[in-house]
Amino acid sequence: ALEQAARLSADPERRADRLLRAAELAVESGGRETAERLVRDARGGELTPRQRSTASWLLSGFEDGVREDLSRVGELARLAESVAEDGHPDPAMRVLWGAAMRCFWAEPGEEARRTLLAVADGLPVENSDPRLVAVAAYVAPFDRAESVLGELRGLAATTGTDPEVDRFLGSASLQVGAVDLAARFSAAAAPGLRAQGRLGLLPRALAVQAWSRVRLGDLAAAVPVAAEAAKFAKETGQPFMYGLATAVQAEIAALRGEHKQAKALAEEAERTGLAAGARPVLATVQLARGITASSEGRFDDAFADLRRLFDPADPAFQLALRVYFVAELAEVAIRAGQVEALREIVAEMERLALSTPAPALHIGLRYARAVLDPSDELFETALGAELDGWPAERGRLHLAYGEWLRRQRRAVDSRAHLRTARETFDALGMTAWAERARRELRSAGESSPNRGPDAREKLTPHELSIVQLAAEGLTNREIGQRLYLSHRTVGTHLHRIFPKLGVSSRAELKGALGPVSGRDGS
């Protein structure tokens, strides 16, 4: 409609505005060729300085400017400021958002971040504007964390109203160490973006949801979401979102003990992100490799992999995401005998914690303190903290506490913690950690039954997506509309899935799958 209106516009400036807005919508829907054609059409006429600048950055939305020179961040900040001064706050905010996203994929430096923040603070919009909240989170994930978290918690009750708003808020939550909120907002965003056909934005919401669910230990929910994120990112020409989703799949495989698959997926993701220096991709790749090495008992290698995440000179260093990896690093550092190196990194993170309430950072630090200088008091303090919605971290603490108690010859005291850890990791499908808890329990004098395969582990990610929707009561046609399949294809898949799960009707699916979380943002 905008393109048609542009053709009918006699005024050249209005025509260009409509073409550029149509191009922006094409970016959101994943239509790269259409977006490129519309920008070319706009450039064919006389453009104002604002329009020329808009045309120059708009197409980078498919790659978030990863391949561009970092000086572009400052240029976009100045453009946003200029557009706002001309009385166009909404276009200015869109430009500023594009610049802020570059702070996630690359590291523009403190000066560029300060410039962006100054422009954001000067825009004539409310502090509670979701776009402004997200910009602040991307640009200043620590300095602005307290105010951002306050806004996010206030907005959490409004999920499901506007999918674009939910996407912004999910992204903001991830930056400030609140993956529980990130999972909630992004899960609420995905159905609306899918229904609106905004397939360019959909893989972004899905990737944030998958990344967050894995950090929370909800692998069952993360598997189909990560697969769908990778699929749509590839189809809509977003290579770095594809790399991020693939790296998440590598992390899932590592946590499940599927080491060969984890290594292959990590290599594929690294190929996507390495040449361009896409930091979130490379960080998640190193995390997956560290988890794989740890679960294989190669603790020196695991420490080398994870230490890179805390080195600002390393391409896998990502300013905001590193706060999520403190517990993993502490776990392998102790086993690799790298206690002093760990103390140095923890001291740095302790200083950072003084300026941010990021939940992930404080959870990781409480774990690190307990394993560095173990005592009942430190373990009980860590377990007594707010861990609702963070089952994997609670399980990790119980495991470490039980291991320490057993080494202190307090076998009887250790068993309850080790049992809790085993049950937690079994429920989450974190195979390597569950087996570790079993070994410790046996050493503490308690037998531990082997765990049979979870029904969901028998299915491919694509099959799991279909069967979860069927278990919720959706018809084949409704499932097909959600996943862009024909209803006959859905029926064929279900016909193959039923024998795998040992069921003969849709009514039995929910029982066969067990509890499935994460689809409604809860």
Secondary structure, DSSP 8 states (H G I E B T S, - for coil): -HHHHHHH--SHHHHHHHHHHHHHHHHHHT-HHHHHHHHHHHHTS---HHHHHHHHHHGGGGTTTTTS-THHHHHHHHHHHHHHHTT-HHHHHHHHHHHHHHHHHS---HHHHHHHHHHHHHSSS-TT-HHHHHHHHHH-TTTTHHHHHHHHHHHGGGTTS-HHHHHHHHHHHHHTT-HHHHHHHHHHHHHHHHHTT-TTTHHHHHHHHHHHHHHHT-HHHHHHHHHHHHHHHHHTT-HHHHHHHHHHHHHHHHHTT-HHHHHHHHHHHHHHHTTTT-HHHHHHHHHHHHHHHHHTT-HHHHHHHHHGGG-TTSTT--TTGGGGGHHHHHHHHHHHT-HHHHHHHHHHHHHHHTS---HHHHHHHHHHHHHHS--HHHHHHHHHS--TT-HHHHHHHHHHHHHHHHHTT-HHHHHHHHHHHHHHHHHHT-HHHHHHHHHHHHHTT---------GGGGS-HHHHHHHHHHHTT--HHHHHHHHT--HHHHHHHHHHHHHHHT-SSGGGHHHHH----SSS--
